[in-house]
């Protein structure tokens, strides 16, 4: 329950910042990206942080969500609020199919499979021009409308994303605290021991793939309607590295860590933009440092200092 209170505190701070202290539309735009990438990081975290499956291909899931909602809303004139959740479910199914080999392969081989699936998606978006627009992408993606209210400004989009993130973070919290969520942690710690006590490891890992794909597809679909334009250039390998940095930096197996990692990386992304592709070197260095010295991420560091202070600061007798 303590972790969930921390999450609620983060949400509260963000809302108060927007309402009281941030009239700047650029900063508001960055906060919207933070909310979208928070969902994306949660999608990877259920797979990597809780189940112990490394993925280098989540950019592909993000792209499927974005392109599915863009195609349905532009070419078939479907309401965006419907296409977003259809895109999320479709991405979950695709992720489930990609995860089917977990019954036979694991480790680096499975990680390479996810990388190959992402590259496959990117090549499809480039070459299937009649459907995806090819290298030019899809433009004029319609704004989201809800109860005859068009969500077409950064401020209105923030509050829409804020509500979505609260709902799906709570759902994520309930999933991880259920017997299923506890079984994922057991699989991550020792899959053979988990099998020995009757946990259906292959089945639960496949469900984890579906949940991961659903959250990643949801983030991609929201990104498409937020930016109103998508192209294959936005869904390269660097995006997969980016979201992996968010999860590891914030803390694997931590909801607060996903949100914190998304916030930090998005800010870094803006400041390091002039470096172009050299940003990948910095992200790689950051990953190496965190994995080597701080494997529990920022949330783990904060928990360590909190425990240290509790042990060393004498409590008042009053």
C-alpha positions as CSV (number, residue, x, y, z in Angstrom):
1,X,0.0,0.0,0.0
2,X,2.9,2.3,0.7
3,X,4.1,2.0,-2.9
4,X,0.6,3.0,-4.2
5,X,0.6,6.1,-1.9
6,X,3.9,7.1,-3.5
7,X,2.3,6.8,-7.0
8,X,-0.7,8.9,-5.9
9,X,1.8,11.5,-4.6
10,X,3.5,11.7,-8.0
11,X,0.2,12.2,-9.7
12,X,-0.8,14.9,-7.3
13,X,2.4,16.8,-7.8
14,X,2.0,16.7,-11.6
15,X,-1.5,18.0,-11.5
16,X,-0.7,20.8,-9.1
17,X,2.2,21.7,-11.3
18,X,0.0,22.1,-14.3
19,X,-2.8,23.9,-12.6
20,X,-0.8,26.3,-10.5
21,X,2.7,26.7,-11.8
22,X,3.0,25.8,-15.5
23,X,1.5,28.2,-18.0
24,X,4.2,27.3,-20.4
25,X,2.8,25.2,-23.2
26,X,6.2,23.6,-24.0
27,X,6.5,22.3,-20.5
28,X,3.0,21.0,-20.7
29,X,3.9,19.2,-23.9
30,X,6.8,17.5,-22.2
31,X,4.5,16.4,-19.3
32,X,2.2,14.8,-21.9
33,X,5.1,12.8,-23.2
34,X,6.0,11.8,-19.7
35,X,2.5,10.4,-19.2
36,X,2.5,8.5,-22.5
37,X,6.0,7.0,-21.8
38,X,4.9,6.1,-18.3
39,X,2.3,3.8,-19.8
40,X,4.9,2.5,-22.2
41,X,7.4,1.8,-19.4
42,X,4.7,0.0,-17.4
43,X,4.2,-2.2,-20.5
44,X,7.9,-3.2,-20.6
45,X,8.1,-3.5,-16.8
46,X,5.5,-6.3,-16.5
47,X,7.7,-8.3,-18.9
48,X,11.2,-7.4,-17.8
49,X,10.8,-6.2,-14.3
50,X,8.3,-8.7,-13.0
51,X,8.7,-11.7,-15.3
52,X,12.4,-11.5,-16.0
53,X,12.1,-11.5,-19.8
54,X,14.4,-9.0,-21.6
55,X,12.8,-7.3,-24.6
56,X,14.7,-5.2,-27.2
57,X,11.7,-4.9,-29.4
58,X,9.0,-2.9,-27.6
59,X,9.3,-0.1,-30.2
60,X,7.4,-2.6,-32.5
61,X,4.5,-2.9,-30.0
62,X,4.4,0.9,-29.7
63,X,4.3,1.2,-33.5
64,X,1.5,-1.3,-33.9
65,X,-0.6,0.6,-31.5
66,X,0.1,3.9,-33.2
67,X,-0.4,2.7,-36.7
68,X,-3.6,0.7,-35.9
69,X,-5.4,3.6,-34.4
70,X,-4.1,6.0,-37.1
71,X,-5.2,3.7,-40.0
72,X,-8.7,3.0,-38.4
73,X,-9.4,6.7,-37.6
74,X,-8.1,8.2,-40.9
75,X,-9.0,5.5,-43.5
76,X,-12.1,4.0,-41.9
77,X,-13.3,7.1,-40.0
78,X,-13.8,5.2,-36.8
79,X,-14.0,7.3,-33.5
80,X,-10.5,7.6,-32.0
81,X,-11.7,6.7,-28.5
82,X,-12.7,3.3,-30.0
83,X,-9.7,2.8,-32.2
84,X,-7.3,3.4,-29.2
85,X,-8.6,0.5,-27.2
86,X,-9.0,-1.7,-30.4
87,X,-5.3,-0.9,-31.1
88,X,-4.3,-1.8,-27.6
89,X,-6.1,-5.2,-27.7
90,X,-4.7,-5.9,-31.2
91,X,-1.1,-5.1,-30.0
92,X,-1.7,-7.4,-27.0
93,X,-2.6,-10.2,-29.4
94,X,0.4,-9.6,-31.6
95,X,2.6,-9.6,-28.5
96,X,1.0,-12.9,-27.4
97,X,1.9,-14.4,-30.7
98,X,5.5,-13.1,-30.5
99,X,5.7,-14.7,-27.0
100,X,4.6,-18.2,-28.1
101,X,8.3,-19.3,-28.4
102,X,8.7,-18.9,-24.6
103,X,7.7,-22.5,-24.4
104,X,10.9,-23.5,-26.2
105,X,13.5,-20.6,-26.0
106,X,14.5,-18.1,-23.3
107,X,17.2,-15.6,-22.4
108,X,19.1,-13.9,-25.2
109,X,17.5,-15.9,-27.9
110,X,14.0,-14.6,-26.9
111,X,15.4,-11.1,-26.6
112,X,16.7,-11.3,-30.2
113,X,13.3,-12.6,-31.3
114,X,11.7,-9.4,-29.9
115,X,14.3,-7.3,-31.6
116,X,13.6,-9.1,-34.9
117,X,9.8,-8.6,-34.5
118,X,10.3,-4.9,-34.0
119,X,12.4,-4.6,-37.1
120,X,9.7,-6.6,-39.0
121,X,7.1,-4.1,-38.0
122,X,9.2,-1.2,-39.0
123,X,9.9,-2.7,-42.4
124,X,6.2,-3.3,-42.9
125,X,5.4,0.3,-42.1
126,X,8.0,1.5,-44.7
127,X,7.1,-0.8,-47.5
128,X,3.3,-1.2,-47.3
129,X,2.7,2.3,-48.6
130,X,-0.9,1.9,-49.5
131,X,-1.9,1.2,-45.9
132,X,0.8,2.9,-43.8
133,X,1.9,5.8,-46.0
134,X,5.4,4.3,-46.3
135,X,8.3,6.5,-45.3
136,X,6.0,9.6,-45.4
137,X,3.9,8.2,-42.6
138,X,0.3,9.1,-41.7
139,X,-0.7,12.8,-41.1
140,X,-3.9,14.5,-40.0
141,X,-4.7,11.9,-37.4
142,X,-7.9,13.2,-35.8
143,X,-8.1,14.5,-32.2
144,X,-9.8,12.4,-29.6
145,X,-13.4,13.4,-28.9
146,X,-15.2,12.4,-25.7
147,X,-18.8,13.3,-25.0
148,X,-18.8,15.8,-27.9
149,X,-15.7,17.5,-26.3
150,X,-12.6,17.6,-28.6
151,X,-9.3,16.9,-26.8
152,X,-7.1,19.0,-29.1
153,X,-5.0,21.2,-26.8
154,X,-2.0,20.3,-24.6
155,X,-3.9,21.1,-21.4
156,X,-7.0,19.1,-22.2
157,X,-4.8,16.2,-23.5
158,X,-2.9,16.3,-20.2
159,X,-6.0,15.7,-18.1
160,X,-7.2,13.0,-20.4
161,X,-3.8,11.2,-20.2
162,X,-3.8,11.8,-16.5
163,X,-7.1,10.0,-16.0
164,X,-6.0,7.2,-18.3
165,X,-2.7,6.7,-16.5
166,X,-4.5,6.6,-13.1
167,X,-6.9,4.0,-14.3
168,X,-4.4,1.7,-15.9
169,X,-1.8,2.2,-13.1
170,X,-4.4,1.0,-10.6
171,X,-5.1,-1.9,-12.9
172,X,-1.4,-2.7,-13.1
173,X,-1.1,-2.5,-9.3
174,X,-4.0,-4.9,-8.9
175,X,-2.4,-7.3,-11.4
176,X,1.0,-7.3,-9.7
177,X,-0.5,-7.8,-6.3
178,X,-2.7,-10.7,-7.4
179,X,-1.6,-14.4,-7.3
180,X,-0.8,-14.1,-11.0
181,X,1.6,-11.2,-10.3
182,X,3.3,-13.0,-7.4
183,X,3.7,-16.0,-9.8
184,X,5.5,-13.8,-12.2
185,X,8.0,-12.7,-9.6
186,X,8.5,-16.4,-8.7
187,X,9.2,-17.2,-12.3
188,X,11.7,-14.4,-12.5
189,X,13.5,-15.5,-9.4
190,X,13.7,-19.3,-10.2
191,X,11.6,-20.7,-13.1
192,X,12.4,-24.3,-12.2
193,X,11.4,-23.8,-8.6
194,X,8.2,-22.1,-9.7
195,X,7.3,-25.1,-12.0
196,X,8.0,-27.4,-9.1
197,X,5.4,-25.8,-6.9
198,X,2.8,-26.0,-9.7
199,X,3.0,-22.5,-11.4
200,X,2.2,-22.8,-15.1
201,X,5.2,-20.8,-16.2
202,X,4.7,-20.9,-20.0
203,X,1.1,-19.9,-19.7
204,X,1.8,-17.0,-17.3
205,X,4.6,-15.7,-19.4
206,X,2.3,-15.6,-22.4
207,X,-0.3,-13.7,-20.4
208,X,2.6,-11.3,-19.3
209,X,3.4,-10.8,-23.0
210,X,-0.3,-9.9,-23.7
211,X,-0.4,-7.4,-20.9
212,X,2.9,-5.9,-22.0
213,X,1.7,-5.5,-25.5
214,X,-1.6,-4.1,-24.4
215,X,0.0,-1.3,-22.4
216,X,2.6,-0.6,-25.0
217,X,0.0,-0.5,-27.7
218,X,-2.2,1.8,-25.6
219,X,0.8,4.2,-25.2
220,X,1.5,4.1,-29.0
221,X,-2.1,4.8,-29.8
222,X,-2.3,7.8,-27.4
223,X,1.0,9.1,-28.9
224,X,-0.5,8.9,-32.4
225,X,-3.5,11.1,-31.4
226,X,-1.3,13.4,-29.4
227,X,1.3,14.1,-32.1
228,X,-1.3,13.8,-34.9
229,X,1.5,12.5,-37.2
230,X,3.5,9.2,-37.2
231,X,6.2,7.8,-39.5
232,X,8.6,4.8,-39.3
233,X,11.4,7.1,-38.2
234,X,9.8,7.4,-34.7
235,X,9.8,3.6,-34.0
236,X,13.5,2.6,-34.4
237,X,15.7,0.5,-32.1
238,X,16.6,3.6,-30.2
239,X,13.0,3.8,-28.9
240,X,13.3,0.3,-27.5
241,X,16.6,1.3,-25.8
242,X,14.8,4.4,-24.5
243,X,12.0,2.6,-22.7
244,X,14.4,0.0,-21.4
245,X,16.4,2.8,-19.9
246,X,13.2,4.1,-18.2
247,X,12.5,0.8,-16.6
248,X,16.1,0.1,-15.4
249,X,16.7,3.7,-14.3
250,X,13.5,3.9,-12.3
251,X,13.6,0.4,-10.9
252,X,12.6,-2.9,-12.4
253,X,9.5,-4.4,-10.7
254,X,8.4,-1.0,-9.5
255,X,5.4,1.0,-10.6
256,X,6.8,4.2,-9.1
257,X,10.0,3.4,-10.8
258,X,8.4,3.2,-14.3
259,X,6.8,6.6,-13.8
260,X,10.0,8.2,-12.3
261,X,12.2,6.7,-15.0
262,X,9.9,8.0,-17.8
263,X,10.0,11.5,-16.2
264,X,13.8,11.5,-16.0
265,X,14.5,10.1,-19.5
266,X,12.0,12.4,-21.2
267,X,13.7,15.4,-19.6
268,X,17.1,14.0,-20.7
269,X,15.7,13.4,-24.1
270,X,14.9,17.0,-24.6
271,X,18.3,18.3,-23.2
272,X,20.3,15.8,-25.3
273,X,18.4,16.3,-28.5
274,X,21.2,18.2,-30.2
275,X,23.5,15.1,-29.9
276,X,21.3,13.1,-32.3
277,X,22.1,9.4,-32.5
278,X,25.0,9.9,-30.0
279,X,22.3,9.9,-27.3
280,X,22.3,6.1,-27.6
281,X,25.9,6.1,-26.2
282,X,24.7,8.1,-23.2
283,X,21.7,5.8,-22.7
284,X,24.0,2.8,-22.9
285,X,26.4,4.2,-20.4
286,X,23.5,5.0,-18.1
287,X,22.2,1.4,-18.4
288,X,25.7,0.0,-17.6
289,X,26.1,2.2,-14.5
290,X,22.6,1.4,-13.2
291,X,22.8,-2.4,-13.8
292,X,26.4,-2.6,-12.4
293,X,26.0,-0.4,-9.3
294,X,22.3,0.4,-8.7
295,X,20.3,-2.6,-10.0
296,X,17.2,-1.6,-8.1
297,X,17.1,1.8,-9.8
298,X,16.2,5.2,-8.3
299,X,13.4,3.7,-6.3
300,X,15.8,1.2,-4.8
301,X,18.2,4.0,-3.9
302,X,15.4,6.1,-2.3
303,X,14.2,3.0,-0.3
304,X,17.8,2.4,0.9
305,X,18.2,6.0,2.1
306,X,14.8,5.8,3.8
307,X,15.7,2.7,5.7
308,X,19.1,4.2,6.6
309,X,17.4,7.3,8.0
310,X,14.9,5.2,9.9
311,X,17.7,3.2,11.5
312,X,20.0,6.2,12.3
313,X,17.7,9.0,13.3
314,X,16.4,8.6,16.8
315,X,12.7,8.7,17.2
316,X,11.0,11.2,19.5
317,X,9.4,9.8,22.6
318,X,6.4,12.1,22.3
